[in-house]
Amino acid sequence: ADNPGLTELPSFEDLRSLRVLDLRHTNIRNITSGTFNGLDDLTALDLKGCNISNLIRAGTFANKDLRFLSLAYNHIWMAEAGAFGKSLEHIWLTGNNLTCSVIEGVDGALPSGAGLYRRG
């Protein structure tokens, strides 16, 4: 990764068996609910430090096998219910404009059984 010149994501249609995708430190900025559709085998996605600043819509990270997701150090301010799939085991949201009360106030924003770790 570490490609600040990358501002738009290419089509992933020919990469259906991709398991790990590292896009950290790019300038993608916008992620839509269909961005990662078709990546059914994806287990890990790193979008750390991409300057993502939009609302995370329902279904955006609902890939059936996605276990690890880093959205750390972006400018995300809200996530809709259903934004994250049920298979997620670890999600990093450090350094965003989110608060625990925002996430907890959106019923279903995190997968069932997921909790929030609060520091301090």
Contacts in CASP RR format, 6 or more apart in sequence:
PFRMAT RR
TARGET T0000
AUTHOR 0000-0000-0000
METHOD contacts of the structure
MODEL  1
ADNPGLTELPSFEDLRSLRVLDLRHTNIRNITSGTFNGLDDLTALDLKGC
NISNLIRAGTFANKDLRFLSLAYNHIWMAEAGAFGKSLEHIWLTGNNLTC
SVIEGVDGALPSGAGLYRRG
1 22 0 8 1.000
1 23 0 8 1.000
1 24 0 8 1.000
1 25 0 8 1.000
1 26 0 8 1.000
1 46 0 8 1.000
2 24 0 8 1.000
2 25 0 8 1.000
2 26 0 8 1.000
3 25 0 8 1.000
3 26 0 8 1.000
4 25 0 8 1.000
4 26 0 8 1.000
4 27 0 8 1.000
5 26 0 8 1.000
5 27 0 8 1.000
6 23 0 8 1.000
6 26 0 8 1.000
6 27 0 8 1.000
6 28 0 8 1.000
7 26 0 8 1.000
7 27 0 8 1.000
7 28 0 8 1.000
7 29 0 8 1.000
8 28 0 8 1.000
9 23 0 8 1.000
9 28 0 8 1.000
9 35 0 8 1.000
12 18 0 8 1.000
12 36 0 8 1.000
12 38 0 8 1.000
12 39 0 8 1.000
13 38 0 8 1.000
15 39 0 8 1.000
16 38 0 8 1.000
16 39 0 8 1.000
16 40 0 8 1.000
16 41 0 8 1.000
17 41 0 8 1.000
18 39 0 8 1.000
18 41 0 8 1.000
18 42 0 8 1.000
19 41 0 8 1.000
19 42 0 8 1.000
19 43 0 8 1.000
19 44 0 8 1.000
20 42 0 8 1.000
20 43 0 8 1.000
20 44 0 8 1.000
20 45 0 8 1.000
21 39 0 8 1.000
21 42 0 8 1.000
21 44 0 8 1.000
21 45 0 8 1.000
21 46 0 8 1.000
22 46 0 8 1.000
23 45 0 8 1.000
23 46 0 8 1.000
23 47 0 8 1.000
23 50 0 8 1.000
24 46 0 8 1.000
24 47 0 8 1.000
24 48 0 8 1.000
24 49 0 8 1.000
24 50 0 8 1.000
24 70 0 8 1.000
25 48 0 8 1.000
25 49 0 8 1.000
25 50 0 8 1.000
26 50 0 8 1.000
27 50 0 8 1.000
27 51 0 8 1.000
28 47 0 8 1.000
28 50 0 8 1.000
28 51 0 8 1.000
28 52 0 8 1.000
29 50 0 8 1.000
29 51 0 8 1.000
29 52 0 8 1.000
29 53 0 8 1.000
29 54 0 8 1.000
30 52 0 8 1.000
30 53 0 8 1.000
30 54 0 8 1.000
31 47 0 8 1.000
31 52 0 8 1.000
31 54 0 8 1.000
31 56 0 8 1.000
31 60 0 8 1.000
32 57 0 8 1.000
32 60 0 8 1.000
33 57 0 8 1.000
33 58 0 8 1.000
33 59 0 8 1.000
33 60 0 8 1.000
34 59 0 8 1.000
34 60 0 8 1.000
35 60 0 8 1.000
36 42 0 8 1.000
36 45 0 8 1.000
36 60 0 8 1.000
36 61 0 8 1.000
36 63 0 8 1.000
38 63 0 8 1.000
39 63 0 8 1.000
40 63 0 8 1.000
40 64 0 8 1.000
40 65 0 8 1.000
41 65 0 8 1.000
42 63 0 8 1.000
42 65 0 8 1.000
42 66 0 8 1.000
43 65 0 8 1.000
43 66 0 8 1.000
43 67 0 8 1.000
43 68 0 8 1.000
44 66 0 8 1.000
44 67 0 8 1.000
44 68 0 8 1.000
44 69 0 8 1.000
45 61 0 8 1.000
45 66 0 8 1.000
45 68 0 8 1.000
45 69 0 8 1.000
45 70 0 8 1.000
46 70 0 8 1.000
47 69 0 8 1.000
47 70 0 8 1.000
47 71 0 8 1.000
47 74 0 8 1.000
48 70 0 8 1.000
48 71 0 8 1.000
48 72 0 8 1.000
48 73 0 8 1.000
48 74 0 8 1.000
48 92 0 8 1.000
49 72 0 8 1.000
49 73 0 8 1.000
49 74 0 8 1.000
50 74 0 8 1.000
51 74 0 8 1.000
51 75 0 8 1.000
52 71 0 8 1.000
52 74 0 8 1.000
52 75 0 8 1.000
52 76 0 8 1.000
53 74 0 8 1.000
53 75 0 8 1.000
53 76 0 8 1.000
53 77 0 8 1.000
54 76 0 8 1.000
55 76 0 8 1.000
55 77 0 8 1.000
55 78 0 8 1.000
55 79 0 8 1.000
55 80 0 8 1.000
56 71 0 8 1.000
56 76 0 8 1.000
56 78 0 8 1.000
56 79 0 8 1.000
56 80 0 8 1.000
56 83 0 8 1.000
57 80 0 8 1.000
57 83 0 8 1.000
58 80 0 8 1.000
58 81 0 8 1.000
58 82 0 8 1.000
58 83 0 8 1.000
59 82 0 8 1.000
59 83 0 8 1.000
59 84 0 8 1.000
59 85 0 8 1.000
60 83 0 8 1.000
60 84 0 8 1.000
61 69 0 8 1.000
61 83 0 8 1.000
61 84 0 8 1.000
61 85 0 8 1.000
61 88 0 8 1.000
62 82 0 8 1.000
62 83 0 8 1.000
62 84 0 8 1.000
62 85 0 8 1.000
62 86 0 8 1.000
63 85 0 8 1.000
63 87 0 8 1.000
64 87 0 8 1.000
65 87 0 8 1.000
66 85 0 8 1.000
66 87 0 8 1.000
66 88 0 8 1.000
67 87 0 8 1.000
67 88 0 8 1.000
67 89 0 8 1.000
67 90 0 8 1.000
68 88 0 8 1.000
68 89 0 8 1.000
68 90 0 8 1.000
68 91 0 8 1.000
69 84 0 8 1.000
69 88 0 8 1.000
69 90 0 8 1.000
69 91 0 8 1.000
69 92 0 8 1.000
70 91 0 8 1.000
70 92 0 8 1.000
71 91 0 8 1.000
71 92 0 8 1.000
71 93 0 8 1.000
71 96 0 8 1.000
72 92 0 8 1.000
72 93 0 8 1.000
72 94 0 8 1.000
72 95 0 8 1.000
72 96 0 8 1.000
73 94 0 8 1.000
73 95 0 8 1.000
73 96 0 8 1.000
74 95 0 8 1.000
74 96 0 8 1.000
75 96 0 8 1.000
75 97 0 8 1.000
76 93 0 8 1.000
76 96 0 8 1.000
76 97 0 8 1.000
76 98 0 8 1.000
77 96 0 8 1.000
77 97 0 8 1.000
77 98 0 8 1.000
77 102 0 8 1.000
78 98 0 8 1.000
78 102 0 8 1.000
78 106 0 8 1.000
79 98 0 8 1.000
79 103 0 8 1.000
79 106 0 8 1.000
79 109 0 8 1.000
80 106 0 8 1.000
80 109 0 8 1.000
81 106 0 8 1.000
81 107 0 8 1.000
81 108 0 8 1.000
81 109 0 8 1.000
82 108 0 8 1.000
82 109 0 8 1.000
83 109 0 8 1.000
84 91 0 8 1.000
84 109 0 8 1.000
84 110 0 8 1.000
84 111 0 8 1.000
84 114 0 8 1.000
85 111 0 8 1.000
86 111 0 8 1.000
86 112 0 8 1.000
87 111 0 8 1.000
88 110 0 8 1.000
88 111 0 8 1.000
88 114 0 8 1.000
91 110 0 8 1.000
91 114 0 8 1.000
93 103 0 8 1.000
100 116 0 8 1.000
100 118 0 8 1.000
103 109 0 8 1.000
103 110 0 8 1.000
103 116 0 8 1.000
104 116 0 8 1.000
110 116 0 8 1.000
END
